[in-house]
Amino acid sequence: MTKHLSLDPHQISQFTQLEQRYNSLMDDLFGFEGDRKQMWKAMRELLKEKDQEIAKLLSDSQTKSYLNLKQLQKQQRKQAN
């Protein structure tokens, strides 16, 4: 992803930190013992927050590329199912 977006070293560092933080939060959600519907809702919210934070790190053109890449990944996941 970092190559696709042509991130500079500072952006790579920030992006990596965000990825690590959100991966940890997602892992915590997977350990959730309650209502699965609530867990998936919380996960979607977490992903939305992550995307918003990532967009703050990126230029306008990088943000556009990021959103296009995410859309492509989503389509590929649907085709795989």
C-alpha positions as CSV (number, residue, x, y, z in Angstrom):
1,M,0.0,0.0,0.0
2,T,2.8,2.4,0.9
3,K,4.4,2.0,-2.6
4,H,1.0,2.3,-4.3
5,L,0.4,5.6,-2.6
6,S,4.0,6.9,-3.0
7,L,4.3,7.8,0.7
8,D,7.3,9.8,1.9
9,P,9.3,8.4,4.9
10,H,7.3,10.5,7.4
11,Q,4.0,9.3,6.1
12,I,5.2,5.7,6.1
13,S,6.1,6.0,9.7
14,Q,2.7,7.5,10.6
15,F,0.9,5.0,8.4
16,T,2.7,2.1,10.1
17,Q,1.9,3.4,13.6
18,L,-1.8,3.7,12.6
19,E,-1.9,0.2,11.2
20,Q,-0.3,-1.2,14.3
21,R,-2.7,0.6,16.6
22,Y,-5.8,-0.4,14.7
23,N,-4.6,-4.0,14.2
24,S,-4.3,-4.2,18.0
25,L,-7.8,-2.7,18.5
26,M,-9.2,-5.2,15.9
27,D,-7.6,-8.1,17.7
28,D,-9.2,-6.9,20.9
29,L,-12.6,-6.9,19.1
30,F,-12.1,-10.5,17.8
31,G,-11.7,-11.6,21.5
32,F,-15.1,-10.1,22.3
33,E,-17.3,-12.6,24.1
34,G,-20.7,-10.8,23.7
35,D,-23.1,-10.1,20.9
36,R,-21.5,-10.7,17.5
37,K,-23.7,-8.2,15.8
38,Q,-22.4,-5.5,18.2
39,M,-18.8,-6.7,17.6
40,W,-19.2,-6.3,13.8
41,K,-20.8,-2.9,14.2
42,A,-17.9,-1.8,16.4
43,M,-15.4,-3.2,13.8
44,R,-17.0,-1.2,11.0
45,E,-16.8,2.0,13.1
46,L,-13.2,1.3,13.9
47,L,-12.4,0.8,10.2
48,K,-14.2,4.1,9.4
49,E,-12.1,5.9,12.0
50,K,-8.9,4.4,10.7
51,D,-9.8,5.5,7.1
52,Q,-10.4,9.1,8.4
53,E,-7.1,9.1,10.2
54,I,-5.2,7.8,7.2
55,A,-6.9,10.4,5.0
56,K,-5.5,13.1,7.3
57,L,-1.9,11.9,6.6
58,L,-2.4,11.9,2.8
59,S,-2.5,14.5,0.1
60,D,-5.7,14.8,-1.9
61,S,-4.3,12.7,-4.8
62,Q,-3.0,10.1,-2.3
63,T,-6.4,10.0,-0.6
64,K,-8.1,9.4,-3.9
65,S,-5.7,6.6,-4.7
66,Y,-6.2,5.1,-1.3
67,L,-10.0,5.1,-1.6
68,N,-9.8,3.6,-5.1
69,L,-7.5,0.9,-3.9
70,K,-9.8,0.1,-1.0
71,Q,-12.8,-0.1,-3.4
72,L,-10.8,-2.5,-5.7
73,Q,-9.9,-4.7,-2.7
74,K,-13.6,-4.8,-1.7
75,Q,-14.6,-5.9,-5.2
76,Q,-11.9,-8.5,-5.2
77,R,-13.1,-9.9,-1.9
78,K,-16.7,-10.1,-3.2
79,Q,-15.6,-12.0,-6.3
80,A,-13.6,-14.4,-4.2
81,N,-16.7,-15.4,-2.3
